[in-house]
């Protein structure tokens, strides 16, 4: 039956048609409540429905936007990110090759970058097709979660639109806090100093004549730099160390047994957490972005300063003065691409369910449960169990496999996932 269900869903997916009519959500009790509607949530739901299609009417997905991937689209749109960092095989669908097949069958553009990461527009279209073909809009509840109370046979989920009971909860929300250099925290959020999570390049038509300081050594800093240069700004990049070139946010060995075997043998949560911190090791950029920035430096449009921010003040003339390891920089704006830190206390609805944690990261069981109850976590909050790649699309897939096995009894890693040639060639060009 599992093979038949997988084949049926695959046929429907590759036969991609127009968007299905969206059904209005009706508040109801649920077998599974999924908190969040981003890539991790979509990955969990697609895996659950592949293993057990009868769960479709028993899943409620709660997200303030009431739309799949709304926050993800907004984040990528604000920073004008045109290509993902993850390779083509990492996506919310069950079959690793389906995004590449989707791209080929519909004659969509490819990035032609190393490891073939998909274009943002292609990934978005792929996810929209997945949502349509699995008819997932009907399970979306446009609300924020205020409280999750433990009951005898599950949970009472209270939202801004009402409450309902759920036997199991999967927490897939982006529970994190912005990071900023301590000397700039008092001025954070002003017109002069903004965190990347609040910057929208689409609302800035021109920066002609302005000097922008971008702080951070990761890929988000690179996108902010390109956006500022596109708007005719003069830009200075400030990083604590020379730029680290890395194609992915963690070494590929962390996606397989090379590093994960040793990680899984280490059962001490505190030591695991330190392994995660060491593996991530701060921001990095893929080679193509490093090349772009080097060319802008050579052209005199971009300067790079290595050092730590020691102070930040607004002068009498209104200019922003930054002291970077003893060097004074005057700027019109400072943009912080310094990332976010996952922490279970960032959302009160989750906070009181966590009993054991290391520096804000919950200690989970192997199936990603919080203790003995039926609440499961995916995303960066699962890093102590999954490793440093827990927050990316690879982590979404691994978490979905574990959660699906726990909730349905099906292990989607078995031979039911083999893709016979007769099924791979089903796709139709749209």
C-alpha positions as CSV (number, residue, x, y, z in Angstrom):
1,X,0.0,0.0,0.0
2,X,2.9,2.4,0.8
3,X,4.4,1.8,-2.7
4,X,1.0,2.5,-4.3
5,X,0.5,5.7,-2.3
6,X,4.0,6.9,-3.2
7,X,3.5,6.2,-6.9
8,X,0.1,7.9,-7.0
9,X,1.4,11.1,-5.3
10,X,4.4,11.1,-7.6
11,X,2.2,10.9,-10.7
12,X,0.1,13.8,-9.5
13,X,3.1,15.9,-8.6
14,X,4.9,15.6,-12.0
15,X,1.7,16.2,-13.9
16,X,1.7,19.7,-12.4
17,X,-1.4,21.6,-13.3
18,X,-2.8,25.0,-12.4
19,X,-3.2,26.2,-8.8
20,X,-6.0,24.4,-7.1
21,X,-8.9,26.4,-5.5
22,X,-8.0,27.2,-1.9
23,X,-10.4,25.9,0.7
24,X,-11.2,28.1,3.7
25,X,-9.8,26.6,6.9
26,X,-12.3,25.5,9.4
27,X,-11.1,25.2,13.0
28,X,-11.0,21.5,14.0
29,X,-9.3,19.1,16.3
30,X,-6.2,17.4,14.8
31,X,-4.1,14.3,14.9
32,X,-1.0,16.4,14.3
33,X,-0.6,20.2,14.8
34,X,2.4,21.7,12.9
35,X,3.6,25.1,14.1
36,X,5.0,27.1,11.3
37,X,4.6,26.9,7.5
38,X,8.1,27.2,6.2
39,X,10.4,24.7,4.4
40,X,10.8,22.5,7.5
41,X,7.1,22.4,8.1
42,X,6.4,21.6,4.4
43,X,9.0,18.8,4.5
44,X,7.4,17.2,7.5
45,X,3.9,17.3,6.1
46,X,4.9,16.0,2.6
47,X,6.7,13.1,4.3
48,X,3.8,12.3,6.7
49,X,1.3,12.3,3.8
50,X,3.6,10.1,1.7
51,X,3.7,7.5,4.5
52,X,0.1,7.9,5.5
53,X,-2.2,9.7,3.0
54,X,-5.2,9.3,5.3
55,X,-3.6,11.9,7.7
56,X,-4.5,14.7,5.3
57,X,-7.6,15.7,7.1
58,X,-6.0,15.2,10.5
59,X,-3.2,17.8,10.1
60,X,-3.5,21.4,11.1
61,X,-0.7,23.8,10.2
62,X,-0.7,27.1,12.2
63,X,1.2,30.1,10.9
64,X,0.4,33.8,11.2
65,X,0.6,34.3,7.4
66,X,-1.8,31.6,6.5
67,X,0.4,30.8,3.6
68,X,3.1,28.2,2.9
69,X,6.7,29.6,2.8
70,X,5.5,33.2,3.3
71,X,8.3,34.1,5.7
72,X,10.9,32.3,3.5
73,X,9.7,34.2,0.4
74,X,9.8,37.5,2.4
75,X,13.3,36.9,3.7
76,X,14.6,36.0,0.2
77,X,12.8,38.9,-1.4
78,X,14.0,41.5,1.1
79,X,17.6,40.6,0.5
80,X,17.1,39.9,-3.3
81,X,18.5,36.4,-3.0
82,X,18.3,34.8,-6.4
83,X,19.7,31.4,-5.7
84,X,19.7,29.0,-2.8
85,X,22.9,27.7,-1.1
86,X,21.7,24.1,-0.8
87,X,22.2,21.7,-3.7
88,X,19.4,20.6,-6.0
89,X,18.8,17.4,-4.1
90,X,17.7,19.1,-0.9
91,X,14.1,20.2,-0.9
92,X,10.8,19.4,0.9
93,X,9.7,16.5,-1.3
94,X,10.4,12.9,-0.4
95,X,12.4,12.0,-3.5
96,X,15.8,13.6,-3.8
97,X,15.7,13.8,-7.5
98,X,12.3,15.4,-7.9
99,X,13.4,19.1,-8.0
100,X,16.0,18.4,-10.7
101,X,13.3,16.4,-12.6
102,X,10.8,19.2,-12.1
103,X,13.3,21.8,-13.4
104,X,14.1,19.7,-16.5
105,X,10.5,18.7,-17.3
106,X,9.4,22.3,-17.2
107,X,12.4,23.7,-19.0
108,X,13.2,26.0,-16.1
109,X,16.5,27.9,-15.8
110,X,19.4,26.6,-13.7
111,X,22.0,28.5,-11.8
112,X,25.0,26.8,-13.4
113,X,26.9,27.3,-10.2
114,X,29.0,24.6,-8.5
115,X,26.8,21.9,-7.0
116,X,23.8,23.2,-9.0
117,X,21.9,25.1,-6.3
118,X,18.4,25.9,-7.6
119,X,17.3,29.4,-8.5
120,X,15.0,30.9,-5.9
121,X,12.2,31.2,-8.4
122,X,12.5,27.6,-9.4
123,X,12.5,26.4,-5.8
124,X,9.5,28.5,-5.1
125,X,7.6,27.1,-8.1
126,X,8.5,23.6,-7.1
127,X,7.2,24.1,-3.6
128,X,4.0,25.7,-4.9
129,X,3.4,22.7,-7.2
130,X,4.0,20.3,-4.2
131,X,1.5,22.3,-2.1
132,X,-1.1,22.2,-4.9
133,X,-0.8,18.6,-5.8
134,X,-1.0,17.5,-2.2
135,X,-3.8,20.0,-1.6
136,X,-2.1,21.4,1.5
137,X,-3.7,24.9,1.6
138,X,-6.8,23.4,3.3
139,X,-4.8,22.6,6.4
140,X,-3.5,26.1,7.0
141,X,-4.8,28.1,10.0
142,X,-3.9,31.8,9.7
143,X,-3.1,32.5,13.3
144,X,-0.3,32.8,15.9
145,X,0.1,30.2,18.6
146,X,-0.4,31.7,22.1
147,X,-0.2,28.6,24.3
148,X,0.1,24.9,24.1
149,X,-1.3,23.1,27.2
150,X,-0.6,19.5,28.0
151,X,-3.7,17.4,28.3
152,X,-4.2,13.7,29.1
153,X,-4.4,12.6,25.5
154,X,-2.4,15.3,23.8
155,X,-2.4,19.1,23.7
156,X,-4.8,22.0,23.7
157,X,-3.4,24.5,21.2
158,X,-4.7,28.0,21.7
159,X,-4.3,30.4,18.8
160,X,-5.3,33.9,17.9
161,X,-8.2,32.4,16.0
162,X,-9.4,29.9,18.5
163,X,-8.3,26.7,20.2
164,X,-8.3,23.0,19.3
165,X,-7.0,19.7,20.5
166,X,-4.1,17.8,18.9
167,X,-2.7,14.4,19.8
168,X,0.8,15.4,18.6
169,X,2.6,18.7,17.9
170,X,5.5,19.3,15.5
171,X,7.3,22.6,16.3
172,X,8.7,23.9,13.0
173,X,8.8,27.6,13.8
174,X,11.8,29.8,13.4
175,X,12.5,30.3,17.1
176,X,15.5,32.6,17.2
177,X,16.8,36.0,18.3
178,X,18.9,38.5,16.3
179,X,22.6,38.8,17.1
180,X,24.3,42.2,17.2
181,X,27.7,43.5,18.3
182,X,27.3,44.6,21.9
183,X,28.5,48.3,21.2
184,X,25.7,48.7,18.7
185,X,22.8,47.1,20.6
186,X,21.5,50.4,22.0
187,X,21.1,52.0,18.5
188,X,19.9,48.8,16.8
189,X,16.6,49.4,15.0
190,X,17.3,53.1,14.2
191,X,17.6,54.5,10.7
192,X,21.4,54.3,11.1
193,X,21.8,50.8,12.4
194,X,19.6,47.9,11.2
195,X,19.8,44.1,11.4
196,X,19.5,42.2,8.1
197,X,16.2,40.7,9.4
198,X,14.6,44.2,9.1
199,X,16.2,45.5,5.9
200,X,14.1,45.4,2.7
201,X,16.2,46.3,-0.3
202,X,13.0,46.5,-2.4
203,X,12.0,49.7,-0.6
204,X,15.4,51.4,-1.2
205,X,15.4,52.8,-4.7
206,X,18.8,54.5,-4.5
207,X,21.8,54.9,-2.1
208,X,23.7,57.2,-4.4
209,X,26.3,59.2,-2.5
210,X,25.9,57.1,0.7
211,X,28.5,55.1,2.5
212,X,27.1,51.8,3.8
213,X,29.0,49.6,6.3
214,X,28.0,45.9,6.2
215,X,29.0,43.9,9.2
216,X,29.3,40.1,8.9
217,X,31.2,37.4,7.1
218,X,28.3,35.2,5.8
219,X,26.3,35.0,2.7
220,X,23.6,37.4,3.9
221,X,26.4,40.1,4.1
222,X,27.3,39.3,0.5
223,X,23.7,39.8,-0.7
224,X,23.4,43.1,1.2
225,X,26.7,44.3,-0.3
226,X,25.5,43.5,-3.9
227,X,22.2,45.2,-3.1
228,X,23.9,48.4,-1.9
229,X,26.3,48.5,-4.8
230,X,23.4,48.0,-7.2
231,X,21.9,51.2,-5.7
232,X,25.2,53.2,-6.3
233,X,26.5,53.2,-2.7
234,X,30.1,53.0,-1.6
235,X,30.4,50.0,0.7
236,X,32.8,48.8,3.4
237,X,32.6,45.2,4.7
238,X,33.6,44.6,8.3
239,X,34.4,41.1,9.3
240,X,36.1,39.7,12.5
241,X,38.3,37.5,10.3
242,X,39.2,37.1,6.7
243,X,36.3,35.8,4.6
244,X,36.0,32.0,4.8
245,X,35.2,30.4,1.4
246,X,32.9,27.4,1.7
247,X,30.3,26.2,-0.7
248,X,27.8,25.2,2.0
249,X,27.1,26.5,5.5
250,X,28.8,23.4,7.0
251,X,31.3,21.0,5.6
252,X,29.6,18.2,3.5
253,X,31.1,15.6,5.8
254,X,28.4,16.7,8.3
255,X,25.7,15.4,5.9
256,X,26.9,11.8,6.1
257,X,28.8,9.3,8.2
258,X,32.2,11.0,7.9
259,X,31.5,13.4,10.8
260,X,28.0,12.2,12.0
261,X,29.2,8.8,13.2
262,X,31.5,10.5,15.8
263,X,28.8,13.0,16.6
264,X,26.2,10.3,17.3
265,X,28.7,8.3,19.4
266,X,29.0,11.3,21.6
267,X,26.0,11.2,23.9
268,X,26.9,14.1,26.2
269,X,24.7,17.0,25.1
270,X,27.1,19.7,26.2
271,X,29.9,18.2,24.1
272,X,27.6,17.8,21.2
273,X,26.7,21.4,21.4
274,X,30.3,22.4,21.3
275,X,30.8,20.2,18.3
276,X,27.9,22.0,16.6
277,X,29.4,25.4,17.3
278,X,32.9,24.3,16.1
279,X,31.5,22.9,12.9
280,X,29.5,26.0,12.0
281,X,32.4,28.2,13.0
282,X,30.9,31.6,12.0
283,X,29.9,33.0,8.7
284,X,31.2,31.8,5.3
285,X,30.5,32.5,1.6
286,X,30.5,30.2,-1.4
287,X,33.1,30.7,-4.1
288,X,30.9,32.5,-6.5
289,X,30.1,35.2,-4.0
290,X,33.7,35.6,-3.0
291,X,34.6,36.2,-6.6
292,X,31.9,38.8,-7.0
293,X,33.1,40.7,-3.9
294,X,36.8,40.5,-5.0
295,X,35.9,42.0,-8.3
296,X,34.1,44.9,-6.6
297,X,37.2,45.4,-4.4
298,X,39.4,45.5,-7.4
299,X,37.1,48.0,-9.0
300,X,37.3,50.3,-6.0
301,X,33.6,50.0,-5.1
302,X,34.0,47.9,-2.0
303,X,36.5,48.1,0.9
304,X,37.1,45.3,3.4
305,X,38.2,45.8,7.0
306,X,39.1,42.9,9.3
307,X,38.5,43.7,13.0
308,X,36.0,44.0,15.8
309,X,33.5,46.8,16.4
310,X,34.5,48.6,19.6
311,X,32.1,51.5,19.5
312,X,29.4,53.2,17.5
313,X,28.1,56.8,17.9
314,X,26.2,59.4,16.0
315,X,28.3,62.5,15.6
316,X,27.1,66.1,15.9
317,X,26.7,66.3,12.1
318,X,24.5,63.2,12.1
319,X,27.1,60.8,10.7
320,X,27.6,57.4,12.1
321,X,31.0,56.9,13.6
322,X,32.3,53.3,14.1
323,X,35.5,52.3,15.7
324,X,36.8,49.0,14.2
325,X,39.9,47.7,16.1
326,X,41.1,51.3,16.5
327,X,40.2,52.4,13.0
328,X,37.5,55.1,12.6
329,X,34.9,54.6,9.9
330,X,32.3,57.2,9.1
331,X,29.1,56.0,7.4
332,X,25.6,56.9,6.6
333,X,24.2,53.5,7.6
334,X,25.4,50.3,9.2
335,X,23.7,47.0,8.2
336,X,24.3,44.0,10.5
337,X,24.4,40.7,8.7
338,X,25.3,39.0,12.0
339,X,22.7,36.3,12.0
340,X,20.3,35.0,14.6
341,X,20.7,32.6,17.5
342,X,18.2,29.8,18.0
343,X,16.7,29.8,21.6
344,X,13.6,28.0,22.8
345,X,12.7,31.0,25.0
346,X,12.2,33.1,21.8
347,X,8.6,31.8,21.8
348,X,6.6,31.6,25.0
349,X,4.4,28.9,23.7
350,X,7.3,26.5,23.4
351,X,9.4,27.7,26.4
352,X,7.6,25.9,29.3
353,X,7.7,22.5,27.5
354,X,11.5,22.4,27.6
355,X,13.0,20.9,30.7
356,X,16.6,20.2,29.6
357,X,18.6,22.4,27.3
358,X,22.1,23.6,26.5
359,X,22.5,27.3,25.8
360,X,18.9,27.6,24.5
361,X,19.0,24.4,22.4
362,X,16.6,21.7,23.8
363,X,17.9,18.2,24.5
364,X,15.7,15.8,22.4
365,X,15.2,12.1,22.1
366,X,16.5,10.4,19.0
367,X,13.0,10.7,17.4
368,X,13.2,14.5,18.1
369,X,10.6,14.3,20.9
370,X,10.8,16.7,23.9
371,X,10.9,14.2,26.8
372,X,8.2,11.6,27.0
373,X,5.4,13.7,25.5
374,X,4.4,13.8,21.8
375,X,5.9,17.1,20.9
376,X,8.6,17.0,18.2
377,X,11.1,19.7,17.0
378,X,12.7,20.4,13.7
379,X,15.0,23.1,12.5
380,X,18.0,24.6,14.4
381,X,16.5,23.8,17.7
382,X,17.2,20.1,16.9
383,X,20.9,20.7,16.4
384,X,22.0,18.7,19.5
385,X,20.3,15.6,18.0
386,X,20.9,16.2,14.3
387,X,24.1,18.1,14.1
388,X,25.2,21.5,12.7
389,X,23.2,21.1,9.5
390,X,19.9,20.8,11.4
391,X,18.7,24.2,10.2
392,X,19.1,23.7,6.5
393,X,17.1,21.7,4.0
394,X,19.2,18.6,4.6
395,X,18.2,18.9,8.3
396,X,14.6,19.4,7.3
397,X,14.6,16.1,5.4
398,X,16.4,14.1,8.2
399,X,14.0,15.5,10.8
400,X,11.0,14.7,8.6
401,X,12.1,11.1,8.2
402,X,12.5,10.6,12.0
403,X,9.2,12.3,12.8
404,X,7.4,10.4,10.1
405,X,8.7,7.1,11.5
406,X,7.7,8.1,15.0
407,X,4.2,9.1,14.1
408,X,3.3,6.6,11.4
409,X,5.6,3.6,11.9
410,X,6.8,3.9,8.3
411,X,10.5,4.3,7.5
412,X,10.7,6.3,4.2
413,X,14.4,5.5,3.9
414,X,13.6,1.9,2.7
415,X,13.4,0.6,-0.8
416,X,10.0,2.1,-1.3
417,X,11.8,5.3,-2.3
418,X,13.6,3.9,-5.2
419,X,12.7,5.7,-8.4
420,X,12.2,3.2,-11.3
421,X,12.8,4.7,-14.7
422,X,9.2,4.3,-15.7
423,X,8.2,6.7,-12.9
424,X,11.0,9.2,-13.5
425,X,9.9,9.8,-17.1
426,X,6.3,10.7,-16.1
427,X,6.9,14.5,-16.1
428,X,5.0,16.7,-18.6
429,X,6.3,20.1,-19.8
430,X,4.0,22.9,-18.8
